[in-house]
Amino acid sequence: MFVSVIIPTYKDVQALELILDALKLQTYKNFEVVVAEDDASLEVKHFLENYSSGYEIKHFSHEDKGWRKAKAVNGAVKLSSGEYLVFFDGDCLPYSTFVASHVALSEEKRVLCGRRVNTGDELSQQLREKKISVAQIEQSFFSFWSKFKKDKSRHVEQGLYLFPKTFFYRFIIRYLDRKSRMVGCNFSLFKSDFLAINGFDESYPSGDIADDVDVEWRLNAVGVKNKSCKYAANLIHLNHTRNDRREAHKRNSELMRMRQATNAFFCRDGLDKELHEI
């Protein structure tokens, strides 16, 4: 199965290089990368032109007019050739088994929902400076446990790798970790299922809710159910400052509830703007 890995990015070439380096180590090789840039910087353009990857890299970009991540990601999906789409954020570094795990657990009419380890400032800086690598964390996860705790990292348990499709893995997910809510930083699905909701809704004014909660309810509305890929499709998140998103959350929640009231699962301002809900 050919996979398209969609990576949104915005003014962080350093993190993008770390991601592309990590993708060189993937155990599953049948994939392409599509960079979804919510900007049109010469820095990213020149970097990608000169980066040697060993796999195909496509690049969507548009003028920076404020938050338009949904539009950038939809543009990247239009460029993609894969029958299966894997999404993760431009500040997350994948384990070598990341793509393989998404493929192993994939099912039609299922959206795979993963998580990430949220590192603190010190480990994030060491990763950015290449003093340590995500490969080292993956290979010696338990030796990093005390470092994670000292660095005040969160959700450290999400760095624990379990072989998917084993009885033990199914037992852990089914009985000990039943939560499978979708988050925008780590999810995957068949492209046909993404097309059924017309992709991301570009009409939201900001990213909170627009890139996960809204997508989740619309997928569920067309019969695409959630399935966990935690402890298999693992990511390490680079820490950074965050803006207060409470007002954005409130505003976007109101918009989403209006659309839910009319079951508007097929967004008008999405992948194909010529189509409309029937």
N, C-alpha and C positions, 0 to 999 in steps of 0.2 A: 504494500500500500504506500502510495506516494503522499508525503506529508508536507504541508506548508506551515512553517513556524513564523508567526506574526509577532514582531517586536516593535512596540511604540517607543519613540525616543524624542527627547526635547532638550537640546543644549547640554548633552552629557556624552561626549565622544569617549571619554575615559571609561565610563561604564559600558558603553556599546562595544568597545574593544575587548573588555573582559568577557562579555557575553559571547561574542563571536569566537574568542579563543576557547571558551568552554564548549561551544558547539562543535569545535574541531574534534573533541574527544568523545562525541556521542557513540554509543555502541550500535545504535540504529543509524544507518547511513543513507537511507532512501528519503531524503528531505531537501527542501530548499528553505531559504530564509527570506522573508520580505520585511524590510525595515519600514515602519510607518512613522515618518517624521512629521511632527506637528510644527513645522518650520521649513525653511528652504535655505539652510546655511551652507555656505561654501566649505566650511570646515568638515561637515559630515560628507558632503559630496566628494571632496578630495580624499578624505580618509577611506571611503568605500571604494573609490577608484583605484587606490593603491594597496588595499588590504588583500592579502593572499589567504584564501579560506579553504580551498579544496572542495567546496560545495557552492552551488549557485546562490548569489545574493541579488535580490531585486530591491528597488528603492522607490518608495512613494514619498513625495514632499509637496508642500504647498506654502503659500505665504503665511507668515505668522500674524494672525489677526486675533490673538487671544486664544483661549482654550477651544480647540477644535480637534481634540483627540479622536472623537467618534468618527469624524469625517476622514481623518488620516488613516485610521484603522480600516474603515470601509474601502478607502482607496487601495490599501494594501491587499485586501481580500480580492478586489477586482483584478489585481495583478497576479494573484496566486494561481498555481497550476495544480495544487494538491486536491485530492478528494477528501482529505482530512485536515482540519485546521487546529493548530495548537497555539494558544495565546499566553504570553506572559509579559510582565512589565519590564521596562528598560532600566530598572534598578535592581534586577534579580538575576542571580547567577545559577545556572542549572547544573545538577549532577550529570555525570556521564550517562546515566540510565534514564534521564528525564524523558526524552522522546520515545525511547523503547517502552517505558512504562505506560505512557499515554496510548501507544499503539496496542500494547498487550491487553489493556483494559477497555479498549474502545468497543462501542456497540452502537448500532443505529438506534435512533430515538433515545439516546442517552447523552447528557452533557457531563463530562468528567470534571470533578471539582477538587482542586488541590489547595494547598496552603504554602507557607514559606516560614523559614526561620528569620526572625527580625533581629539582626545584629545591632550591637551598640556602636558608639562612635569609634572606639579603639580598633575593634576587629574590622569595621568597615574601612577605616583608613589603611590598615595593613593590607586588605584585599585590593584597594585602589592602587596602592604603591607596589603591589606584587611581591610583598614580603611573605605573604601566604597566598594560597590559591584555593578555589572551591574544590579542586581535585584532592588537595591535602585534607580538607575537612571531610570530604566524602570517604576517603580511604582510612582516616583515623578519627572517626567521628567522636568516639568516647574519650579520646585523649584531649579533645577540644572542649569537653563538657564544662570543666572548671573555668576555662577561658570565657566561654559563653556566659556563665553565671557572674563572673567577675566584671564582665563588660555590660551587665544588665540586659543581655539579650532576652528576647521574648519568644515564646512558642518553640523553644529549643527542641522539644520532642519531635517536631516536624522534620528534623534532619535525620531521623532514624529511618534507614532504608530497609524495607521488607520486600522479598521477592513477590511480585504480583502473581496471581493465579495459583497460589498455593493454598492448601487448607488452612494453614496458620494465618495467612494474610486475610482470607475471607472471614475467619473467626474473629480476628481483631476488628475488622471494619464492621461486621454485622452485629457483634455483641458488645464490643467495648468502645466503639467510636462511631456512632450512628449518624452524627451530624454531617450533612453533605451539602451545605449551602454553598452557592456559587460565589466566588470572589474574582474580580477582574484580573488579579495578578497571576492566576494559574488555572486555566480551564481549556477544554478541548471538545470538539464535536465534529461530526461529518458536515462537510460544506453544505450538503443538501438540507440539513436541519437548520443551518444558519440562514440559508436563503429563504426558508419557509417563514421567517419573521422579518425578512428584508434587512437583516444586519443590525448594526447599532443605530439608535435613534439620534440623529444629528441635531435635533431641535432643542435638546436640553442645553441650558446656558453654561453648565459646568459639569465636571466629571463625577461628582458625588452622586451615586445611585445610577447614573446613566450608563456606566460601563460594567455593571454587574447585576444589581438588584432588578433593574428594568429589563435587562436581557433575560434574566432568570425567569421572571413571571411570564414573559411572552413565550419563551421556549416551553415552559410548563403548559401554557394555554394551548399549544399545538401538539401536545402529547409527548414532548421530549422531557424525560424525567432525569433527575439528578442522580449521579453515581460518584462515590468518593474515589479519589486516586491518591489520598493522603498516604504517607509513608512509602510511596513508590515513586511518584513524580515530584521529586524534591527540589526546592530552590533555597538559595541563601540571599536574603535581602540586604542591600546596602542602606545603612541608615542616613537620613537627611532631615532637615527641618520641614515642618508641615504647617500650612496655613490653617487657621480656624475655619472649619467647614460646616459649622452648625447652621448658619443661615442658608448656605447652599443646599444642605441636606433637607432643610425644611421646605425650601422653594421647589426643589426637584421632587420631593415626596408628594407635594400637592399636585404637580403636573402628572406624576405617575398615577395617582389615585383617580384623576379625571379620565385617564386612558383605560385604566382597569374597569371603571364603571361602565364603559361602552365596549369592553373586551377588544380594544384596539391593539391587538397583538402584532399586526402587520403595520409597521411604522411607515408613515408617508414620506418622511425625510430620512431615507435610509440608503441602502445600496442602489436600488433602482427607483428613481424619483418619477418615472413614467407610470409605474404600477400604483394601484391603490387598493385598499381593502375592499373585498367583495362582501 
